[in-house]
Amino acid sequence: MTDRKKINSSDDIPKESDRQFLERTSVGMLMRDALGKIIANRPEDPMAFLADYFDSIEDSTSLVQRADQMLKMTHYSRPLFESNVRAAYDILSSHKVSKKVYGVNGIIFADLLLALCRNLPDAVVTKLLQKIECSPHEAVHYDVFKSGVFACCVLQDYVKLAEQLFQCLDIQRTGKANKSLCDIVVEQLHTALGSSRTDARRILESGYNLGVDGLYLALERVLSRSQRNASLQTCDQFVTEICDAFLCKVKKFS
């Protein structure tokens, strides 16, 4: 009797190739895109970058989280950052404003700004939003969106530098610094930022005031007349005050 093959034998099922499997599941396209993002952004930690990237494309992830992750893929100083800003804007453009109406409005724009600034002092964030947030139901155009995003990103680096500067002023390493020292630094910064781009003399003076020699002389004058029971200032207080100098240069969105 001739042997018959079993009807349900696995031998009868056509085996798909590795290429066919990758195409059917779209894994190949996803991995190519991920590798392309890594090459373009060149992150310091590629594995962490990949983890953040895959988190950003999960269906369950909110639009704001996805846009936030997109903006964190590379530093704002890199040329590719503007492409990421456009991609973040496109992500938020699928936000449902009302029935059959989608786009970026003031509500979801404010949510993204808060996400970008979540590690900054509350007082600083409040003052920043007063300058760059839009009305809740206002349509946010790309140029306004890009300006707001850049302001948040630059402010984050500014705050980090302010915190490092405070550590230099905290001579006793107590978490508090002489307020007179803090005030003179803030004053020098306000003076420097108040300079006109077209006034060469003021620009040179500002560079000197913020340079090592200028700050040294200013701080030396303060220390020479500083009293023993001088008031102290915390890092948060110093950062909030020094951020006022930055925020004065941010134009309010009309």
Helices and strands as residue ranges (DSSP letters): G 10-12, H 18-25, H 27-41, H 46-56, H 63-71, H 81-92, E 96-98, E 101-102, H 106-116, H 122-132, H 142-169, E 176-178, H 179-193, H 200-209, H 212-225, E 232-234, H 235-247
